[in-house]
């Protein structure tokens, strides 16, 4: 049976006894986290001092297990409490959440990723891949200036989308799967962000039309589908209101190109990674910069100036946020994969097995795996909570992009060898 260490129980008790004042408040938190009919509520020994009740509650929650796959009951309680406390206490809860998840981690079954398709059709390196929310369609983009839509199950090509005049660097599906956004390196007399109708493969419209438009390195939709974020060569992140097709706000803070942007699943934060080596966490609705990782904060003027001459940090090529919003992964040109606590901005772990640049990182939908692709021609799958490398898969060239299907059973990778490989779990 799963268990947590005595040291973690002690830390939980010390923290929660400062937050939970009485039995009524304890019941309220448990109701919110588990529901009013949770068996834990009848098993607890109520009417005891909080110093006794809280360790007992932790033990019962561990015994209870998961309220849904990947969500331990004890973590559900901590997350509810986290929303009710100040920022200073949240960082302590975030550290406990990571520790509890690590100790309660359900062992992965003996998973083995097996190649089922190698898709050929692009004539140059594959820069981006994305899988539709329903798991039926794969989109790929390439240095050959085209986007291709594929039937993910059969590997059959459905459409080739043409309209960009330069390398197509990024593709992303809208949350409803009806629209595909794409971004390219350069556009003359047109916009280099395009929105496509997935069902018909036709162009809906271009965003940001102008005489000359320079590189947009990445695009991603907000979870509600109302906003498109783009990372740009001018070191900005533009937030496009899709109803109007216009920029409604611009986030400034990076020193050089913004290579990667990702929204948290709850839509509260946006994370960006840039060629300047910085990773930034934003409250994108207000424009507030919450944290700067891997580089000095902009408020540290001297440190920031000095850091621009420090080439050892290198650039960030990819960032991703875990489904629970607790962890940020980054990959880049000069450093290993780095895992950061999203609540505190602290570095949690590094993964060092790639032998060159890391071009892409992404979390599985269940939040248990991390996949990465790199300059060493490999796609790697990790248990990121423990740092264990689970499997290494190969291409004949650098792996520039990777994506999981929404059910977590399919993994797709695109490479400089011009192919896209589709991998399924064989357990």
BALUM-534911 format. One record per residue (C-alpha): x, y, z; residue in one letter. Coordinates in Angstrom, 1 decimal, always signed. Layout:
// residues N
((X; Y; Z); 'A');
...
***
This chain:
// residues 427
((+0.0; +0.0; +0.0); 'X');
((+1.2; +3.5; -0.8); 'X');
((+2.6; +5.5; +2.1); 'X');
((+4.3; +8.8; +2.9); 'X');
((+7.3; +9.2; +5.2); 'X');
((+7.1; +10.3; +8.8); 'X');
((+9.1; +13.4; +7.9); 'X');
((+6.5; +14.4; +5.4); 'X');
((+3.7; +13.7; +7.9); 'X');
((+5.4; +16.0; +10.4); 'X');
((+5.8; +18.8; +7.8); 'X');
((+2.1; +18.4; +6.9); 'X');
((+1.1; +18.5; +10.5); 'X');
((+3.2; +21.6; +11.2); 'X');
((+1.8; +23.5; +8.2); 'X');
((-1.8; +22.5; +8.4); 'X');
((-2.2; +23.1; +12.1); 'X');
((-1.3; +26.7; +11.4); 'X');
((-4.0; +26.9; +8.7); 'X');
((-6.9; +24.7; +9.9); 'X');
((-8.3; +26.4; +13.0); 'X');
((-11.0; +23.9; +14.0); 'X');
((-13.0; +20.8; +13.1); 'X');
((-15.6; +22.8; +11.0); 'X');
((-12.9; +24.2; +8.8); 'X');
((-11.4; +20.8; +8.4); 'X');
((-14.7; +19.3; +7.3); 'X');
((-15.3; +22.1; +4.9); 'X');
((-11.9; +21.6; +3.2); 'X');
((-12.5; +17.8; +2.9); 'X');
((-16.0; +18.4; +1.5); 'X');
((-14.5; +20.7; -1.2); 'X');
((-11.7; +18.3; -2.0); 'X');
((-13.4; +14.9; -1.9); 'X');
((-17.2; +15.6; -1.9); 'X');
((-19.7; +15.4; +1.0); 'X');
((-20.0; +11.6; +1.0); 'X');
((-16.3; +10.7; +1.0); 'X');
((-15.7; +7.7; +3.3); 'X');
((-12.9; +9.6; +5.0); 'X');
((-15.4; +11.8; +6.7); 'X');
((-16.9; +8.9; +8.6); 'X');
((-13.6; +7.2; +9.4); 'X');
((-11.9; +10.1; +11.1); 'X');
((-11.9; +10.4; +14.8); 'X');
((-13.5; +13.8; +15.2); 'X');
((-13.6; +15.8; +18.5); 'X');
((-9.9; +15.3; +19.0); 'X');
((-7.2; +18.0; +19.2); 'X');
((-6.1; +19.3; +15.8); 'X');
((-2.6; +18.1; +16.5); 'X');
((-4.0; +14.6; +16.6); 'X');
((-6.7; +15.0; +14.0); 'X');
((-4.5; +16.3; +11.2); 'X');
((-1.9; +13.4; +11.1); 'X');
((-4.8; +11.0; +11.4); 'X');
((-6.5; +12.7; +8.4); 'X');
((-3.3; +12.5; +6.4); 'X');
((-3.1; +8.7; +7.0); 'X');
((-6.7; +8.2; +6.1); 'X');
((-6.3; +10.2; +2.8); 'X');
((-3.3; +8.1; +1.9); 'X');
((-5.3; +5.0; +2.6); 'X');
((-8.2; +6.4; +0.5); 'X');
((-5.9; +6.6; -2.6); 'X');
((-6.7; +8.6; -5.7); 'X');
((-9.9; +10.5; -6.3); 'X');
((-9.2; +10.1; -10.1); 'X');
((-6.2; +8.7; -12.0); 'X');
((-3.1; +10.7; -11.1); 'X');
((-4.9; +12.7; -8.3); 'X');
((-4.1; +11.4; -4.8); 'X');
((-6.8; +12.5; -2.3); 'X');
((-4.2; +14.1; +0.0); 'X');
((-3.0; +16.3; -2.9); 'X');
((-6.6; +17.2; -3.7); 'X');
((-7.0; +18.5; -0.2); 'X');
((-3.7; +20.5; -0.3); 'X');
((-4.7; +22.1; -3.6); 'X');
((-8.1; +23.2; -2.1); 'X');
((-6.3; +24.7; +0.9); 'X');
((-3.7; +26.4; -1.4); 'X');
((-6.5; +28.5; -3.0); 'X');
((-7.5; +29.8; +0.5); 'X');
((-4.1; +31.0; +1.7); 'X');
((-1.6; +33.8; +1.0); 'X');
((+1.2; +33.7; -1.5); 'X');
((+3.9; +33.1; +1.2); 'X');
((+2.1; +30.0; +2.4); 'X');
((+1.4; +28.7; -1.1); 'X');
((+5.1; +28.2; -1.8); 'X');
((+5.3; +25.9; +1.3); 'X');
((+2.2; +23.9; +0.1); 'X');
((+3.7; +23.6; -3.4); 'X');
((+6.8; +22.0; -1.9); 'X');
((+4.7; +19.6; +0.1); 'X');
((+2.6; +18.8; -3.0); 'X');
((+5.7; +17.8; -4.9); 'X');
((+7.0; +15.7; -2.1); 'X');
((+3.7; +13.9; -1.5); 'X');
((+3.2; +13.2; -5.2); 'X');
((+6.7; +11.8; -5.4); 'X');
((+6.2; +9.5; -2.4); 'X');
((+2.7; +8.4; -3.4); 'X');
((+3.6; +7.9; -7.1); 'X');
((+1.7; +5.0; -8.5); 'X');
((+4.3; +2.8; -10.3); 'X');
((+4.0; +3.0; -14.0); 'X');
((+3.0; -0.2; -15.7); 'X');
((+5.8; -1.7; -17.8); 'X');
((+5.1; +0.6; -20.8); 'X');
((+6.9; +0.3; -24.1); 'X');
((+6.5; +2.7; -26.9); 'X');
((+6.3; +1.0; -30.2); 'X');
((+6.6; +2.7; -33.7); 'X');
((+3.4; +2.1; -35.7); 'X');
((+3.8; +4.6; -38.6); 'X');
((+6.6; +6.6; -40.3); 'X');
((+4.9; +9.4; -42.2); 'X');
((+6.7; +10.7; -45.3); 'X');
((+5.7; +13.7; -47.4); 'X');
((+7.6; +16.7; -46.3); 'X');
((+10.7; +17.5; -48.3); 'X');
((+12.6; +19.4; -45.5); 'X');
((+12.9; +19.1; -41.7); 'X');
((+9.7; +18.8; -39.7); 'X');
((+9.5; +21.8; -37.4); 'X');
((+6.2; +21.2; -35.5); 'X');
((+3.6; +18.6; -34.8); 'X');
((+0.2; +18.8; -33.0); 'X');
((-2.6; +16.3; -32.4); 'X');
((-6.3; +17.4; -32.4); 'X');
((-8.1; +17.2; -29.1); 'X');
((-10.2; +14.2; -30.3); 'X');
((-7.0; +12.3; -31.2); 'X');
((-8.0; +11.8; -34.8); 'X');
((-5.9; +14.3; -36.8); 'X');
((-2.2; +15.0; -36.8); 'X');
((-0.9; +18.3; -38.1); 'X');
((+2.8; +18.8; -39.1); 'X');
((+4.7; +21.8; -40.5); 'X');
((+8.0; +22.0; -42.2); 'X');
((+10.8; +23.9; -43.7); 'X');
((+9.2; +23.1; -47.1); 'X');
((+6.6; +25.9; -46.3); 'X');
((+3.7; +23.5; -46.0); 'X');
((+1.4; +22.1; -43.4); 'X');
((+0.1; +18.6; -43.7); 'X');
((-3.0; +17.0; -42.0); 'X');
((-2.9; +13.3; -41.4); 'X');
((-5.3; +10.6; -40.1); 'X');
((-3.5; +9.7; -37.0); 'X');
((-4.8; +6.1; -36.8); 'X');
((-4.1; +5.1; -40.4); 'X');
((-1.3; +7.5; -41.3); 'X');
((-3.1; +8.6; -44.4); 'X');
((-2.5; +12.2; -45.6); 'X');
((-5.7; +14.2; -45.7); 'X');
((-4.6; +17.7; -46.8); 'X');
((-1.6; +19.7; -47.7); 'X');
((-2.1; +23.3; -46.6); 'X');
((-0.2; +25.9; -48.7); 'X');
((-0.1; +29.7; -48.2); 'X');
((+3.0; +30.5; -46.1); 'X');
((+5.9; +31.9; -48.1); 'X');
((+8.6; +30.7; -45.7); 'X');
((+9.3; +27.9; -43.2); 'X');
((+6.3; +27.1; -41.0); 'X');
((+7.7; +27.0; -37.5); 'X');
((+4.7; +26.3; -35.3); 'X');
((+1.2; +24.7; -35.4); 'X');
((-1.5; +24.4; -32.7); 'X');
((-5.1; +23.2; -32.6); 'X');
((-7.9; +25.2; -31.0); 'X');
((-9.5; +23.5; -27.9); 'X');
((-12.5; +22.6; -30.0); 'X');
((-10.3; +21.1; -32.7); 'X');
((-12.0; +23.1; -35.5); 'X');
((-9.2; +25.5; -36.1); 'X');
((-5.5; +25.1; -36.7); 'X');
((-3.1; +28.0; -36.2); 'X');
((+0.2; +28.2; -37.9); 'X');
((+3.2; +30.6; -37.8); 'X');
((+6.0; +31.2; -40.2); 'X');
((+9.4; +32.8; -40.4); 'X');
((+8.6; +35.7; -42.8); 'X');
((+5.7; +37.1; -44.8); 'X');
((+5.6; +39.8; -47.4); 'X');
((+2.4; +41.7; -47.9); 'X');
((+0.5; +39.2; -45.7); 'X');
((+0.3; +38.0; -42.1); 'X');
((+2.6; +35.1; -41.0); 'X');
((+0.0; +33.8; -38.5); 'X');
((-2.7; +31.9; -40.3); 'X');
((-5.9; +30.2; -39.2); 'X');
((-7.1; +27.1; -41.0); 'X');
((-10.4; +25.2; -41.1); 'X');
((-9.5; +21.7; -40.1); 'X');
((-12.5; +20.0; -41.6); 'X');
((-11.9; +21.4; -45.1); 'X');
((-8.2; +22.3; -45.0); 'X');
((-9.0; +25.9; -46.2); 'X');
((-7.5; +29.1; -45.0); 'X');
((-9.9; +31.1; -42.8); 'X');
((-7.8; +34.3; -42.4); 'X');
((-4.3; +35.7; -41.7); 'X');
((-3.5; +37.7; -38.6); 'X');
((-1.2; +40.8; -38.6); 'X');
((-1.1; +41.6; -42.3); 'X');
((+1.5; +44.1; -43.3); 'X');
((+4.1; +45.0; -45.9); 'X');
((+6.8; +42.9; -44.2); 'X');
((+6.2; +40.6; -41.2); 'X');
((+9.2; +39.0; -39.4); 'X');
((+9.4; +35.7; -37.6); 'X');
((+6.7; +34.4; -35.3); 'X');
((+8.4; +31.4; -33.6); 'X');
((+5.4; +29.9; -31.7); 'X');
((+1.6; +30.0; -31.3); 'X');
((-0.7; +28.4; -28.8); 'X');
((-4.4; +28.8; -27.9); 'X');
((-5.7; +29.7; -24.4); 'X');
((-7.8; +26.9; -22.8); 'X');
((-11.0; +28.8; -23.5); 'X');
((-10.1; +29.2; -27.2); 'X');
((-10.7; +33.0; -27.2); 'X');
((-7.0; +34.1; -27.3); 'X');
((-4.0; +33.1; -29.4); 'X');
((-0.5; +33.8; -27.9); 'X');
((+2.4; +34.2; -30.3); 'X');
((+6.1; +34.5; -29.5); 'X');
((+8.0; +36.8; -31.8); 'X');
((+11.4; +37.8; -33.1); 'X');
((+11.0; +41.3; -31.5); 'X');
((+11.1; +39.7; -28.0); 'X');
((+7.4; +40.2; -27.4); 'X');
((+4.5; +37.9; -26.7); 'X');
((+1.4; +39.1; -28.5); 'X');
((-2.1; +38.1; -27.3); 'X');
((-4.6; +38.0; -30.2); 'X');
((-8.3; +38.3; -29.6); 'X');
((-9.7; +35.8; -32.1); 'X');
((-13.1; +37.4; -32.3); 'X');
((-11.6; +40.6; -33.8); 'X');
((-8.3; +39.2; -35.1); 'X');
((-6.4; +42.0; -33.4); 'X');
((-3.7; +42.2; -30.7); 'X');
((-5.4; +43.1; -27.4); 'X');
((-2.2; +43.2; -25.3); 'X');
((+1.6; +42.7; -25.7); 'X');
((+3.9; +41.2; -23.0); 'X');
((+7.4; +42.6; -22.9); 'X');
((+10.3; +41.4; -20.8); 'X');
((+12.5; +39.0; -22.9); 'X');
((+15.7; +40.3; -24.4); 'X');
((+15.6; +38.3; -27.6); 'X');
((+13.3; +36.1; -29.7); 'X');
((+10.5; +34.3; -27.8); 'X');
((+10.8; +30.7; -28.9); 'X');
((+8.1; +28.9; -26.9); 'X');
((+4.8; +29.8; -25.1); 'X');
((+2.5; +27.6; -23.1); 'X');
((-0.8; +28.3; -21.1); 'X');
((-1.5; +26.4; -17.9); 'X');
((-4.5; +24.1; -18.2); 'X');
((-6.6; +26.3; -15.9); 'X');
((-5.7; +29.3; -18.0); 'X');
((-4.2; +31.3; -15.0); 'X');
((-0.6; +31.6; -16.2); 'X');
((+1.4; +31.8; -19.4); 'X');
((+5.0; +30.5; -19.5); 'X');
((+7.5; +31.7; -22.2); 'X');
((+11.0; +30.7; -23.1); 'X');
((+13.4; +32.8; -25.1); 'X');
((+16.6; +33.0; -27.0); 'X');
((+17.9; +35.2; -24.1); 'X');
((+17.9; +32.0; -21.9); 'X');
((+15.0; +33.4; -19.7); 'X');
((+11.9; +31.5; -18.7); 'X');
((+9.1; +33.8; -17.7); 'X');
((+5.8; +33.2; -15.8); 'X');
((+3.1; +35.7; -16.5); 'X');
((-0.4; +36.6; -15.3); 'X');
((-1.2; +37.1; -18.9); 'X');
((-4.6; +38.7; -18.3); 'X');
((-3.2; +41.5; -16.3); 'X');
((+0.2; +41.6; -18.0); 'X');
((+2.1; +41.0; -14.7); 'X');
((+5.4; +39.2; -14.8); 'X');
((+5.3; +36.8; -11.8); 'X');
((+8.8; +35.2; -12.1); 'X');
((+11.9; +35.1; -14.2); 'X');
((+13.7; +31.8; -14.2); 'X');
((+17.2; +30.9; -15.3); 'X');
((+18.2; +34.6; -15.6); 'X');
((+18.2; +37.5; -13.2); 'X');
((+14.9; +39.3; -12.7); 'X');
((+14.5; +42.5; -14.8); 'X');
((+14.4; +44.4; -11.5); 'X');
((+18.0; +43.3; -10.9); 'X');
((+19.4; +45.8; -13.4); 'X');
((+23.1; +45.0; -13.0); 'X');
((+22.6; +41.2; -12.9); 'X');
((+20.4; +41.5; -16.0); 'X');
((+23.0; +43.5; -17.9); 'X');
((+25.8; +41.1; -16.9); 'X');
((+23.8; +38.0; -17.9); 'X');
((+23.4; +39.1; -21.5); 'X');
((+27.1; +38.6; -22.0); 'X');
((+27.0; +35.1; -20.4); 'X');
((+26.7; +32.8; -23.3); 'X');
((+26.9; +29.7; -21.2); 'X');
((+23.2; +29.8; -20.3); 'X');
((+22.3; +29.6; -24.0); 'X');
((+18.8; +29.9; -25.4); 'X');
((+15.5; +28.2; -24.4); 'X');
((+13.9; +26.4; -27.3); 'X');
((+10.9; +24.9; -25.5); 'X');
((+8.8; +25.2; -22.4); 'X');
((+5.8; +23.1; -21.1); 'X');
((+3.5; +23.1; -18.0); 'X');
((+2.4; +19.9; -16.3); 'X');
((-1.4; +19.3; -16.4); 'X');
((-1.7; +20.1; -12.7); 'X');
((+0.1; +23.4; -13.2); 'X');
((+2.7; +22.5; -10.6); 'X');
((+5.8; +21.9; -12.8); 'X');
((+7.4; +23.7; -15.7); 'X');
((+9.9; +21.9; -18.0); 'X');
((+12.4; +23.7; -20.2); 'X');
((+14.8; +22.6; -22.9); 'X');
((+17.5; +24.6; -24.7); 'X');
((+20.8; +25.0; -26.4); 'X');
((+23.3; +24.9; -23.6); 'X');
((+21.6; +23.3; -20.6); 'X');
((+19.9; +20.0; -19.8); 'X');
((+16.2; +19.7; -19.4); 'X');
((+15.3; +21.7; -16.3); 'X');
((+12.2; +21.1; -14.1); 'X');
((+10.9; +24.1; -12.1); 'X');
((+8.3; +24.5; -9.4); 'X');
((+5.7; +26.8; -11.0); 'X');
((+4.6; +28.2; -7.7); 'X');
((+7.9; +29.2; -6.3); 'X');
((+10.1; +29.4; -9.4); 'X');
((+12.7; +27.1; -7.8); 'X');
((+14.7; +24.6; -9.8); 'X');
((+13.6; +21.1; -8.8); 'X');
((+15.5; +18.7; -11.0); 'X');
((+17.7; +18.4; -14.2); 'X');
((+17.6; +15.6; -16.7); 'X');
((+21.0; +15.3; -18.5); 'X');
((+20.9; +12.3; -20.8); 'X');
((+20.5; +14.2; -24.0); 'X');
((+24.0; +14.8; -25.5); 'X');
((+23.2; +18.0; -27.4); 'X');
((+20.5; +20.7; -27.7); 'X');
((+17.0; +19.9; -26.5); 'X');
((+14.5; +21.3; -29.0); 'X');
((+11.2; +20.2; -27.5); 'X');
((+9.6; +19.1; -24.2); 'X');
((+6.0; +18.1; -23.4); 'X');
((+4.1; +16.5; -20.6); 'X');
((+1.7; +13.5; -21.0); 'X');
((-2.0; +14.3; -20.3); 'X');
((-2.0; +12.3; -17.1); 'X');
((+1.0; +14.2; -15.8); 'X');
((+3.2; +11.2; -15.2); 'X');
((+5.5; +11.4; -18.2); 'X');
((+7.7; +13.9; -20.0); 'X');
((+8.8; +13.5; -23.6); 'X');
((+11.8; +15.3; -25.1); 'X');
((+13.5; +15.6; -28.4); 'X');
((+17.0; +16.7; -29.2); 'X');
((+20.0; +17.3; -31.4); 'X');
((+21.3; +13.7; -30.6); 'X');
((+18.6; +12.2; -32.9); 'X');
((+16.6; +10.8; -30.0); 'X');
((+13.2; +11.1; -28.5); 'X');
((+13.3; +10.3; -24.8); 'X');
((+10.5; +9.4; -22.4); 'X');
((+10.9; +10.2; -18.7); 'X');
((+9.4; +9.7; -15.3); 'X');
((+10.0; +13.3; -14.5); 'X');
((+9.1; +13.0; -10.8); 'X');
((+12.0; +10.7; -10.2); 'X');
((+14.2; +11.7; -13.1); 'X');
((+14.2; +8.1; -14.4); 'X');
((+14.8; +7.7; -18.2); 'X');
((+12.2; +5.2; -19.2); 'X');
((+12.9; +4.8; -23.0); 'X');
((+14.9; +6.2; -25.8); 'X');
((+13.5; +6.2; -29.3); 'X');
((+15.4; +7.1; -32.5); 'X');
((+15.2; +9.1; -35.7); 'X');
((+17.9; +9.6; -38.4); 'X');
((+18.2; +13.3; -37.6); 'X');
((+17.6; +15.7; -34.8); 'X');
((+14.1; +15.6; -33.2); 'X');
((+12.6; +19.1; -33.3); 'X');
((+9.0; +18.4; -32.1); 'X');
((+6.9; +16.0; -30.1); 'X');
((+3.3; +15.7; -29.0); 'X');
((+1.1; +13.4; -26.9); 'X');
((-2.5; +12.5; -27.9); 'X');
((-5.1; +13.6; -25.4); 'X');
((-5.6; +10.0; -24.1); 'X');
((-1.8; +9.6; -23.6); 'X');
((-1.7; +6.4; -25.7); 'X');
((+0.0; +8.0; -28.7); 'X');
((+3.2; +9.9; -29.1); 'X');
((+4.3; +11.7; -32.2); 'X');
((+7.8; +13.1; -33.1); 'X');
((+9.0; +15.1; -36.1); 'X');
((+12.6; +15.2; -37.2); 'X');
((+15.2; +16.9; -39.5); 'X');
((+15.2; +13.5; -41.4); 'X');
((+11.9; +14.9; -42.9); 'X');
((+9.8; +12.1; -41.3); 'X');
((+7.1; +12.0; -38.6); 'X');
((+7.0; +8.9; -36.4); 'X');
((+3.9; +7.7; -34.6); 'X');
((+4.4; +5.7; -31.4); 'X');
((+1.8; +3.7; -29.5); 'X');
((+2.0; +2.3; -26.0); 'X');
((+2.4; -1.5; -25.9); 'X');
((+2.0; -2.6; -22.3); 'X');
***
